[in-house]
Amino acid sequence: MAKIKKIVVDRNLCIGAASCVLTADTVFELDAENKAIIKLKGGVKSADPAEKTALEDEAVSDDTLLTAAQSCPTRAIFLYDEDGKQVYP
């Protein structure tokens, strides 16, 4: 698999199942709207696309990110490689 560089959460697809949080709680959490957001360095929480290097847990494995994305029942988590190619879903 290509190395993951960017993570995008489509909040229109997110239904708050929290499977991503259970799989990668150092990367995802649910906000007040019960939608997934991404945890960034410095305690910042973001609904915007995020580079892996900006994550609070930038050491999280690509396998963990992929498992979290695959666990989402609505496929609301999109993963992209260094070339900007979508690797999941």
Number of C-alpha atoms within 10 A of each C-alpha: 8 12 14 23 18 20 23 18 23 18 17 9 14 20 15 19 16 21 19 27 20 13 19 20 16 17 24 26 21 18 14 6 9 14 20 28 23 25 21 21 12 9 9 11 19 16 15 13 15 18 16 22 14 16 23 19 16 14 10 15 14 16 12 14 22 21 15 22 25 19 19 20 16 15 16 21 24 19 24 20 16 12 10 11 13 15 14 16 12
